Amino acid sequence: MSEEAAQPAHETPSNPEDVSYQAVEKEGVVTAIWEMQGQKHLRTIDPRSNEGKQILALFETAG
């Protein structure tokens, strides 16, 4: 089982430090959300958490 490449999920334009979120998918299911600052990984967010659900909801409404 190979892990698919992370896909950009949501970008916060109000932050001048370029913080973005990337959904990590495996077999079509989001397994993690990475909070990124440029190329630097800041933290991993569980997509089942309240914060993760909010980020995914923003992505779904933006698409």
MARFI-546798 format. One record per residue (C-alpha): x, z, y; residue in one letter; residue number from 1. Coordinates in nm, 3 decimals. Layout:
residues N
> c1; c3; c2; mivo; guke
> X; Z; Y; a; NUM
...
This chain:
residues 63
> c1; c3; c2; mivo; guke
> 0.000; 0.000; 0.000; m; 1
> 0.155; -0.107; 0.324; s; 2
> 0.070; 0.043; 0.658; e; 3
> -0.052; -0.209; 0.912; e; 4
> 0.112; -0.231; 1.252; a; 5
> -0.018; -0.003; 1.523; a; 6
> -0.261; -0.171; 1.759; q; 7
> -0.308; -0.085; 2.125; p; 8
> -0.625; 0.118; 2.156; a; 9
> -0.658; 0.242; 2.512; h; 10
> -0.440; 0.252; 2.819; e; 11
> -0.485; 0.499; 3.103; t; 12
> -0.426; 0.298; 3.423; p; 13
> -0.437; 0.602; 3.654; s; 14
> -0.112; 0.740; 3.508; n; 15
> 0.197; 0.587; 3.670; p; 16
> 0.405; 0.686; 3.366; e; 17
> 0.233; 0.418; 3.150; d; 18
> 0.074; 0.643; 2.887; v; 19
> -0.113; 0.447; 2.622; s; 20
> -0.278; 0.510; 2.288; y; 21
> -0.222; 0.313; 1.969; q; 22
> -0.448; 0.325; 1.665; a; 23
> -0.258; 0.327; 1.336; v; 24
> -0.462; 0.161; 1.062; e; 25
> -0.423; 0.158; 0.688; k; 26
> -0.652; -0.067; 0.486; e; 27
> -0.882; -0.106; 0.788; g; 28
> -0.921; 0.269; 0.851; v; 29
> -0.771; 0.445; 1.155; v; 30
> -0.540; 0.712; 1.011; t; 31
> -0.375; 0.831; 1.332; a; 32
> -0.367; 0.776; 1.706; i; 33
> -0.029; 0.770; 1.874; w; 34
> 0.005; 0.876; 2.237; e; 35
> 0.289; 0.668; 2.380; m; 36
> 0.481; 0.665; 2.706; q; 37
> 0.642; 0.324; 2.717; g; 38
> 0.835; 0.305; 2.387; q; 39
> 0.847; 0.686; 2.345; k; 40
> 0.608; 0.855; 2.099; h; 41
> 0.467; 1.166; 2.267; l; 42
> 0.232; 1.298; 1.999; r; 43
> 0.003; 1.206; 1.712; t; 44
> -0.370; 1.270; 1.743; i; 45
> -0.597; 1.309; 1.441; d; 46
> -0.877; 1.049; 1.471; p; 47
> -1.119; 1.303; 1.317; r; 48
> -1.057; 1.557; 1.597; s; 49
> -1.281; 1.576; 1.904; n; 50
> -1.006; 1.422; 2.119; e; 51
> -0.946; 1.147; 1.863; g; 52
> -1.317; 1.064; 1.847; k; 53
> -1.332; 1.043; 2.227; q; 54
> -1.034; 0.806; 2.241; i; 55
> -1.180; 0.583; 1.968; l; 56
> -1.519; 0.581; 2.144; a; 57
> -1.352; 0.464; 2.466; l; 58
> -1.177; 0.187; 2.274; f; 59
> -1.499; 0.073; 2.107; e; 60
> -1.690; 0.056; 2.437; t; 61
> -1.400; -0.131; 2.605; a; 62
> -1.389; -0.397; 2.331; g; 63
